[in-house]
C-alpha cells in the first residue's frame, strides 16, 4: 500500500511540473496573440483615421 501511494505521489509531482511548463507556454502564446491582435488593430485604426483625413481634405477642395 505504501509503495502505491509513493508511486501516485511521484507521478502526481511530475504531472504538476508538466502542467506548470504547459501553463507557462500557454500564457506566453496567449499574451503574444493578444499583443499581435492589438498591433493589427492599431494599423486598422490608423488606416481609418488616414482615410477620414484624406476624405475630409477631398471635400474641402470641392
HTML snippet that shows the backbone in 3Dmol.js (N, CA, C, O; Angstrom):
<script src="https://3Dmol.org/build/3Dmol-min.js"></script>
<div id="view" style="width:600px;height:400px;position:relative"></div>
<script>
const pdb = `
ATOM      1  N   UNK A   1       0.826  -1.199   0.000  1.00  0.00           N
ATOM      2  CA  UNK A   1       0.000   0.000   0.000  1.00  0.00           C
ATOM      3  C   UNK A   1       0.866   1.259   0.000  1.00  0.00           C
ATOM      4  O   UNK A   1       0.591   2.216  -0.723  1.00  0.00           O
ATOM      5  N   UNK A   2       1.909   1.243   0.815  1.00  0.00           N
ATOM      6  CA  UNK A   2       2.785   2.404   0.895  1.00  0.00           C
ATOM      7  C   UNK A   2       3.487   2.637  -0.443  1.00  0.00           C
ATOM      8  O   UNK A   2       3.683   3.779  -0.860  1.00  0.00           O
ATOM      9  N   UNK A   3       3.858   1.559  -1.100  1.00  0.00           N
ATOM     10  CA  UNK A   3       4.540   1.653  -2.383  1.00  0.00           C
ATOM     11  C   UNK A   3       3.631   2.294  -3.432  1.00  0.00           C
ATOM     12  O   UNK A   3       4.085   3.123  -4.220  1.00  0.00           O
ATOM     13  N   UNK A   4       2.358   1.918  -3.446  1.00  0.00           N
ATOM     14  CA  UNK A   4       1.413   2.502  -4.407  1.00  0.00           C
ATOM     15  C   UNK A   4       1.214   3.992  -4.138  1.00  0.00           C
ATOM     16  O   UNK A   4       1.106   4.792  -5.068  1.00  0.00           O
ATOM     17  N   UNK A   5       1.167   4.349  -2.874  1.00  0.00           N
ATOM     18  CA  UNK A   5       0.998   5.761  -2.522  1.00  0.00           C
ATOM     19  C   UNK A   5       2.199   6.578  -2.973  1.00  0.00           C
ATOM     20  O   UNK A   5       2.044   7.685  -3.487  1.00  0.00           O
ATOM     21  N   UNK A   6       3.401   6.032  -2.780  1.00  0.00           N
ATOM     22  CA  UNK A   6       4.600   6.748  -3.218  1.00  0.00           C
ATOM     23  C   UNK A   6       4.619   6.907  -4.728  1.00  0.00           C
ATOM     24  O   UNK A   6       4.984   7.967  -5.237  1.00  0.00           O
ATOM     25  N   UNK A   7       4.228   5.861  -5.448  1.00  0.00           N
ATOM     26  CA  UNK A   7       4.185   5.971  -6.911  1.00  0.00           C
ATOM     27  C   UNK A   7       3.167   7.017  -7.345  1.00  0.00           C
ATOM     28  O   UNK A   7       3.419   7.791  -8.269  1.00  0.00           O
ATOM     29  N   UNK A   8       2.018   7.040  -6.677  1.00  0.00           N
ATOM     30  CA  UNK A   8       0.995   8.026  -7.024  1.00  0.00           C
ATOM     31  C   UNK A   8       1.509   9.449  -6.781  1.00  0.00           C
ATOM     32  O   UNK A   8       1.331  10.332  -7.619  1.00  0.00           O
ATOM     33  N   UNK A   9       2.139   9.656  -5.637  1.00  0.00           N
ATOM     34  CA  UNK A   9       2.665  10.988  -5.330  1.00  0.00           C
ATOM     35  C   UNK A   9       3.770  11.381  -6.299  1.00  0.00           C
ATOM     36  O   UNK A   9       3.849  12.537  -6.714  1.00  0.00           O
ATOM     37  N   UNK A  10       4.624  10.427  -6.662  1.00  0.00           N
ATOM     38  CA  UNK A  10       5.710  10.705  -7.596  1.00  0.00           C
ATOM     39  C   UNK A  10       5.152  11.079  -8.968  1.00  0.00           C
ATOM     40  O   UNK A  10       5.594  12.050  -9.582  1.00  0.00           O
ATOM     41  N   UNK A  11       4.173  10.297  -9.445  1.00  0.00           N
ATOM     42  CA  UNK A  11       3.556  10.600 -10.739  1.00  0.00           C
ATOM     43  C   UNK A  11       2.821  11.935 -10.689  1.00  0.00           C
ATOM     44  O   UNK A  11       2.843  12.706 -11.649  1.00  0.00           O
ATOM     45  N   UNK A  12       2.180  12.193  -9.574  1.00  0.00           N
ATOM     46  CA  UNK A  12       1.441  13.436  -9.422  1.00  0.00           C
ATOM     47  C   UNK A  12       2.387  14.633  -9.461  1.00  0.00           C
ATOM     48  O   UNK A  12       2.053  15.666 -10.040  1.00  0.00           O
ATOM     49  N   UNK A  13       3.540  14.505  -8.861  1.00  0.00           N
ATOM     50  CA  UNK A  13       4.504  15.603  -8.860  1.00  0.00           C
ATOM     51  C   UNK A  13       4.994  15.888 -10.280  1.00  0.00           C
ATOM     52  O   UNK A  13       5.107  17.045 -10.684  1.00  0.00           O
ATOM     53  N   UNK A  14       5.284  14.825 -11.029  1.00  0.00           N
ATOM     54  CA  UNK A  14       5.709  15.031 -12.420  1.00  0.00           C
ATOM     55  C   UNK A  14       4.587  15.643 -13.249  1.00  0.00           C
ATOM     56  O   UNK A  14       4.830  16.486 -14.113  1.00  0.00           O
ATOM     57  N   UNK A  15       3.364  15.217 -12.981  1.00  0.00           N
ATOM     58  CA  UNK A  15       2.225  15.783 -13.704  1.00  0.00           C
ATOM     59  C   UNK A  15       2.101  17.282 -13.425  1.00  0.00           C
ATOM     60  O   UNK A  15       1.853  18.069 -14.339  1.00  0.00           O
ATOM     61  N   UNK A  16       2.273  17.672 -12.164  1.00  0.00           N
ATOM     62  CA  UNK A  16       2.185  19.095 -11.822  1.00  0.00           C
ATOM     63  C   UNK A  16       3.314  19.897 -12.451  1.00  0.00           C
ATOM     64  O   UNK A  16       3.106  21.034 -12.873  1.00  0.00           O
ATOM     65  N   UNK A  17       4.517  19.312 -12.516  1.00  0.00           N
ATOM     66  CA  UNK A  17       5.632  20.014 -13.166  1.00  0.00           C
ATOM     67  C   UNK A  17       5.352  20.203 -14.650  1.00  0.00           C
ATOM     68  O   UNK A  17       5.602  21.275 -15.202  1.00  0.00           O
ATOM     69  N   UNK A  18       4.825  19.150 -15.304  1.00  0.00           N
ATOM     70  CA  UNK A  18       4.482  19.277 -16.722  1.00  0.00           C
ATOM     71  C   UNK A  18       3.363  20.290 -16.926  1.00  0.00           C
ATOM     72  O   UNK A  18       3.357  21.034 -17.907  1.00  0.00           O
ATOM     73  N   UNK A  19       2.419  20.311 -15.992  1.00  0.00           N
ATOM     74  CA  UNK A  19       1.318  21.260 -16.094  1.00  0.00           C
ATOM     75  C   UNK A  19       1.825  22.693 -15.970  1.00  0.00           C
ATOM     76  O   UNK A  19       1.356  23.579 -16.685  1.00  0.00           O
ATOM     77  N   UNK A  20       2.771  22.927 -15.076  1.00  0.00           N
ATOM     78  CA  UNK A  20       3.343  24.269 -14.930  1.00  0.00           C
ATOM     79  C   UNK A  20       4.061  24.694 -16.201  1.00  0.00           C
ATOM     80  O   UNK A  20       3.941  25.841 -16.631  1.00  0.00           O
ATOM     81  N   UNK A  21       4.814  23.765 -16.806  1.00  0.00           N
ATOM     82  CA  UNK A  21       5.510  24.099 -18.055  1.00  0.00           C
ATOM     83  C   UNK A  21       4.507  24.418 -19.156  1.00  0.00           C
ATOM     84  O   UNK A  21       4.675  25.386 -19.898  1.00  0.00           O
ATOM     85  N   UNK A  22       3.461  23.596 -19.257  1.00  0.00           N
ATOM     86  CA  UNK A  22       2.436  23.843 -20.262  1.00  0.00           C
ATOM     87  C   UNK A  22       1.697  25.143 -20.012  1.00  0.00           C
ATOM     88  O   UNK A  22       1.335  25.848 -20.954  1.00  0.00           O
ATOM     89  N   UNK A  23       1.472  25.463 -18.745  1.00  0.00           N
ATOM     90  CA  UNK A  23       0.770  26.689 -18.382  1.00  0.00           C
ATOM     91  C   UNK A  23       1.594  27.915 -18.760  1.00  0.00           C
ATOM     92  O   UNK A  23       1.055  28.912 -19.241  1.00  0.00           O
ATOM     93  N   UNK A  24       2.913  27.832 -18.538  1.00  0.00           N
ATOM     94  CA  UNK A  24       3.780  28.951 -18.926  1.00  0.00           C
ATOM     95  C   UNK A  24       3.759  29.143 -20.437  1.00  0.00           C
ATOM     96  O   UNK A  24       3.683  30.272 -20.922  1.00  0.00           O
ATOM     97  N   UNK A  25       3.826  28.031 -21.186  1.00  0.00           N
ATOM     98  CA  UNK A  25       3.769  28.143 -22.648  1.00  0.00           C
ATOM     99  C   UNK A  25       2.436  28.725 -23.089  1.00  0.00           C
ATOM    100  O   UNK A  25       2.383  29.553 -23.997  1.00  0.00           O
ATOM    101  N   UNK A  26       1.345  28.284 -22.435  1.00  0.00           N
ATOM    102  CA  UNK A  26       0.023  28.806 -22.779  1.00  0.00           C
ATOM    103  C   UNK A  26      -0.048  30.310 -22.541  1.00  0.00           C
ATOM    104  O   UNK A  26      -0.572  31.049 -23.375  1.00  0.00           O
ATOM    105  N   UNK A  27       0.475  30.761 -21.409  1.00  0.00           N
ATOM    106  CA  UNK A  27       0.447  32.198 -21.115  1.00  0.00           C
ATOM    107  C   UNK A  27       1.264  32.990 -22.122  1.00  0.00           C
ATOM    108  O   UNK A  27       0.854  34.069 -22.551  1.00  0.00           O
ATOM    109  N   UNK A  28       2.428  32.451 -22.503  1.00  0.00           N
ATOM    110  CA  UNK A  28       3.271  33.141 -23.482  1.00  0.00           C
ATOM    111  C   UNK A  28       2.539  33.262 -24.813  1.00  0.00           C
ATOM    112  O   UNK A  28       2.515  34.335 -25.415  1.00  0.00           O
ATOM    113  N   UNK A  29       1.934  32.148 -25.281  1.00  0.00           N
ATOM    114  CA  UNK A  29       1.214  32.198 -26.553  1.00  0.00           C
ATOM    115  C   UNK A  29      -0.023  33.086 -26.456  1.00  0.00           C
ATOM    116  O   UNK A  29      -0.353  33.796 -27.406  1.00  0.00           O
ATOM    117  N   UNK A  30      -0.703  33.051 -25.321  1.00  0.00           N
ATOM    118  CA  UNK A  30      -1.909  33.867 -25.153  1.00  0.00           C
ATOM    119  C   UNK A  30      -1.576  35.351 -25.219  1.00  0.00           C
ATOM    120  O   UNK A  30      -2.229  36.106 -25.938  1.00  0.00           O
ATOM    121  N   UNK A  31      -0.550  35.771 -24.462  1.00  0.00           N
ATOM    122  CA  UNK A  31      -0.212  37.192 -24.444  1.00  0.00           C
ATOM    123  C   UNK A  31       0.415  37.646 -25.759  1.00  0.00           C
ATOM    124  O   UNK A  31       0.223  38.791 -26.169  1.00  0.00           O
ATOM    125  N   UNK A  32       1.162  36.762 -26.427  1.00  0.00           N
ATOM    126  CA  UNK A  32       1.697  37.156 -27.732  1.00  0.00           C
ATOM    127  C   UNK A  32       0.560  37.294 -28.743  1.00  0.00           C
ATOM    128  O   UNK A  32       0.605  38.164 -29.612  1.00  0.00           O
ATOM    129  N   UNK A  33      -0.461  36.438 -28.632  1.00  0.00           N
ATOM    130  CA  UNK A  33      -1.624  36.570 -29.506  1.00  0.00           C
ATOM    131  C   UNK A  33      -2.386  37.856 -29.249  1.00  0.00           C
ATOM    132  O   UNK A  33      -2.830  38.517 -30.188  1.00  0.00           O
ATOM    133  N   UNK A  34      -2.542  38.214 -27.976  1.00  0.00           N
ATOM    134  CA  UNK A  34      -3.228  39.465 -27.637  1.00  0.00           C
ATOM    135  C   UNK A  34      -2.439  40.658 -28.159  1.00  0.00           C
ATOM    136  O   UNK A  34      -3.018  41.596 -28.706  1.00  0.00           O
ATOM    137  N   UNK A  35      -1.118  40.626 -27.991  1.00  0.00           N
ATOM    138  CA  UNK A  35      -0.293  41.730 -28.497  1.00  0.00           C
ATOM    139  C   UNK A  35      -0.366  41.822 -30.012  1.00  0.00           C
ATOM    140  O   UNK A  35      -0.400  42.920 -30.569  1.00  0.00           O
ATOM    141  N   UNK A  36      -0.390  40.667 -30.686  1.00  0.00           N
ATOM    142  CA  UNK A  36      -0.496  40.673 -32.142  1.00  0.00           C
ATOM    143  C   UNK A  36      -1.835  41.258 -32.584  1.00  0.00           C
ATOM    144  O   UNK A  36      -1.891  42.029 -33.541  1.00  0.00           O
ATOM    145  N   UNK A  37      -2.915  40.891 -31.886  1.00  0.00           N
ATOM    146  CA  UNK A  37      -4.224  41.458 -32.228  1.00  0.00           C
ATOM    147  C   UNK A  37      -4.253  42.962 -32.003  1.00  0.00           C
ATOM    148  O   UNK A  37      -4.809  43.699 -32.818  1.00  0.00           O
ATOM    149  N   UNK A  38      -3.662  43.426 -30.911  1.00  0.00           N
ATOM    150  CA  UNK A  38      -3.616  44.868 -30.665  1.00  0.00           C
ATOM    151  C   UNK A  38      -2.781  45.578 -31.720  1.00  0.00           C
ATOM    152  O   UNK A  38      -3.114  46.684 -32.145  1.00  0.00           O
ATOM    153  N   UNK A  39      -1.691  44.936 -32.140  1.00  0.00           N
ATOM    154  CA  UNK A  39      -0.829  45.517 -33.172  1.00  0.00           C
ATOM    155  C   UNK A  39      -1.594  45.653 -34.484  1.00  0.00           C
ATOM    156  O   UNK A  39      -1.515  46.685 -35.151  1.00  0.00           O
ATOM    157  N   UNK A  40      -2.340  44.599 -34.855  1.00  0.00           N
ATOM    158  CA  UNK A  40      -3.132  44.660 -36.085  1.00  0.00           C
ATOM    159  C   UNK A  40      -4.262  45.670 -35.952  1.00  0.00           C
ATOM    160  O   UNK A  40      -4.578  46.379 -36.908  1.00  0.00           O
ATOM    161  N   UNK A  41      -4.865  45.741 -34.789  1.00  0.00           N
ATOM    162  CA  UNK A  41      -5.956  46.679 -34.560  1.00  0.00           C
ATOM    163  C   UNK A  41      -5.453  48.113 -34.669  1.00  0.00           C
ATOM    164  O   UNK A  41      -6.159  48.994 -35.158  1.00  0.00           O
ATOM    165  N   UNK A  42      -4.230  48.334 -34.208  1.00  0.00           N
ATOM    166  CA  UNK A  42      -3.658  49.680 -34.281  1.00  0.00           C
ATOM    167  C   UNK A  42      -3.544  50.121 -35.732  1.00  0.00           C
ATOM    168  O   UNK A  42      -3.840  51.270 -36.060  1.00  0.00           O
ATOM    169  N   UNK A  43      -3.114  49.208 -36.606  1.00  0.00           N
ATOM    170  CA  UNK A  43      -2.988  49.568 -38.011  1.00  0.00           C
ATOM    171  C   UNK A  43      -4.347  49.860 -38.630  1.00  0.00           C
ATOM    172  O   UNK A  43      -4.455  50.769 -39.454  1.00  0.00           O
ATOM    173  N   UNK A  44      -5.381  49.122 -38.264  1.00  0.00           N
ATOM    174  CA  UNK A  44      -6.698  49.393 -38.841  1.00  0.00           C
ATOM    175  C   UNK A  44      -7.237  50.725 -38.331  1.00  0.00           C
ATOM    176  O   UNK A  44      -7.882  51.456 -39.083  1.00  0.00           O
ATOM    177  N   UNK A  45      -6.984  51.049 -37.069  1.00  0.00           N
ATOM    178  CA  UNK A  45      -7.428  52.343 -36.536  1.00  0.00           C
ATOM    179  C   UNK A  45      -6.691  53.481 -37.240  1.00  0.00           C
ATOM    180  O   UNK A  45      -7.295  54.499 -37.577  1.00  0.00           O
ATOM    181  N   UNK A  46      -5.378  53.307 -37.463  1.00  0.00           N
ATOM    182  CA  UNK A  46      -4.601  54.335 -38.170  1.00  0.00           C
ATOM    183  C   UNK A  46      -5.105  54.490 -39.600  1.00  0.00           C
ATOM    184  O   UNK A  46      -5.200  55.609 -40.103  1.00  0.00           O
ATOM    185  N   UNK A  47      -5.431  53.372 -40.266  1.00  0.00           N
ATOM    186  CA  UNK A  47      -5.946  53.446 -41.636  1.00  0.00           C
ATOM    187  C   UNK A  47      -7.288  54.167 -41.680  1.00  0.00           C
ATOM    188  O   UNK A  47      -7.545  54.933 -42.608  1.00  0.00           O
ATOM    189  N   UNK A  48      -8.140  53.933 -40.700  1.00  0.00           N
ATOM    190  CA  UNK A  48      -9.435  54.622 -40.656  1.00  0.00           C
ATOM    191  C   UNK A  48      -9.226  56.121 -40.467  1.00  0.00           C
ATOM    192  O   UNK A  48      -9.892  56.925 -41.119  1.00  0.00           O
ATOM    193  N   UNK A  49      -8.308  56.504 -39.584  1.00  0.00           N
ATOM    194  CA  UNK A  49      -8.036  57.930 -39.346  1.00  0.00           C
ATOM    195  C   UNK A  49      -7.474  58.585 -40.606  1.00  0.00           C
ATOM    196  O   UNK A  49      -7.868  59.696 -40.959  1.00  0.00           O
ATOM    197  N   UNK A  50      -6.556  57.899 -41.280  1.00  0.00           N
ATOM    198  CA  UNK A  50      -5.977  58.451 -42.514  1.00  0.00           C
ATOM    199  C   UNK A  50      -7.043  58.586 -43.591  1.00  0.00           C
ATOM    200  O   UNK A  50      -7.082  59.589 -44.304  1.00  0.00           O
ATOM    201  N   UNK A  51      -7.915  57.578 -43.714  1.00  0.00           N
ATOM    202  CA  UNK A  51      -8.976  57.643 -44.717  1.00  0.00           C
ATOM    203  C   UNK A  51      -9.933  58.794 -44.427  1.00  0.00           C
ATOM    204  O   UNK A  51     -10.344  59.504 -45.345  1.00  0.00           O
ATOM    205  N   UNK A  52     -10.288  58.982 -43.171  1.00  0.00           N
ATOM    206  CA  UNK A  52     -11.167  60.105 -42.821  1.00  0.00           C
ATOM    207  C   UNK A  52     -10.487  61.445 -43.082  1.00  0.00           C
ATOM    208  O   UNK A  52     -11.126  62.392 -43.541  1.00  0.00           O
ATOM    209  N   UNK A  53      -9.197  61.523 -42.791  1.00  0.00           N
ATOM    210  CA  UNK A  53      -8.455  62.763 -43.008  1.00  0.00           C
ATOM    211  C   UNK A  53      -8.406  63.117 -44.492  1.00  0.00           C
ATOM    212  O   UNK A  53      -8.668  64.259 -44.872  1.00  0.00           O
ATOM    213  N   UNK A  54      -8.066  62.125 -45.336  1.00  0.00           N
ATOM    214  CA  UNK A  54      -7.972  62.406 -46.765  1.00  0.00           C
ATOM    215  C   UNK A  54      -9.338  62.663 -47.378  1.00  0.00           C
ATOM    216  O   UNK A  54      -9.460  63.468 -48.301  1.00  0.00           O
ATOM    217  N   UNK A  55     -10.365  61.989 -46.878  1.00  0.00           N
ATOM    218  CA  UNK A  55     -11.699  62.257 -47.423  1.00  0.00           C
ATOM    219  C   UNK A  55     -12.162  63.657 -47.023  1.00  0.00           C
ATOM    220  O   UNK A  55     -12.853  64.322 -47.795  1.00  0.00           O
ATOM    221  N   UNK A  56     -11.790  64.109 -45.830  1.00  0.00           N
ATOM    222  CA  UNK A  56     -12.163  65.474 -45.440  1.00  0.00           C
ATOM    223  C   UNK A  56     -11.384  66.494 -46.267  1.00  0.00           C
ATOM    224  O   UNK A  56     -11.920  67.556 -46.586  1.00  0.00           O
ATOM    225  N   UNK A  57     -10.125  66.196 -46.623  1.00  0.00           N
ATOM    226  CA  UNK A  57      -9.366  67.099 -47.489  1.00  0.00           C
ATOM    227  C   UNK A  57      -9.984  67.165 -48.878  1.00  0.00           C
ATOM    228  O   UNK A  57     -10.036  68.233 -49.488  1.00  0.00           O
ATOM    229  N   UNK A  58     -10.451  66.030 -49.375  1.00  0.00           N
ATOM    230  CA  UNK A  58     -11.046  65.992 -50.705  1.00  0.00           C
ATOM    231  C   UNK A  58     -12.320  66.832 -50.738  1.00  0.00           C
ATOM    232  O   UNK A  58     -12.571  67.532 -51.719  1.00  0.00           O
ATOM    233  N   UNK A  59     -13.124  66.771 -49.684  1.00  0.00           N
ATOM    234  CA  UNK A  59     -14.361  67.552 -49.659  1.00  0.00           C
ATOM    235  C   UNK A  59     -14.089  69.038 -49.450  1.00  0.00           C
ATOM    236  O   UNK A  59     -14.890  69.870 -49.876  1.00  0.00           O
ATOM    237  N   UNK A  60     -12.982  69.389 -48.806  1.00  0.00           N
ATOM    238  CA  UNK A  60     -12.652  70.808 -48.627  1.00  0.00           C
ATOM    239  C   UNK A  60     -12.252  71.449 -49.952  1.00  0.00           C
ATOM    240  O   UNK A  60     -12.542  72.622 -50.187  1.00  0.00           O
ATOM    241  N   UNK A  61     -11.585  70.682 -50.821  1.00  0.00           N
ATOM    242  CA  UNK A  61     -11.144  71.232 -52.105  1.00  0.00           C
ATOM    243  C   UNK A  61     -12.323  71.482 -53.029  1.00  0.00           C
ATOM    244  O   UNK A  61     -12.240  72.334 -53.913  1.00  0.00           O
ATOM    245  N   UNK A  62     -13.420  70.757 -52.843  1.00  0.00           N
ATOM    246  CA  UNK A  62     -14.583  70.948 -53.706  1.00  0.00           C
ATOM    247  C   UNK A  62     -15.227  72.228 -53.322  1.00  0.00           C
ATOM    248  O   UNK A  62     -16.237  72.612 -53.912  1.00  0.00           O
TER     249      UNK A  62
END
`;
const viewer = $3Dmol.createViewer("view");
viewer.addModel(pdb, "pdb");
viewer.setStyle({}, {cartoon: {color: "spectrum"}});
viewer.zoomTo();
viewer.render();
</script>
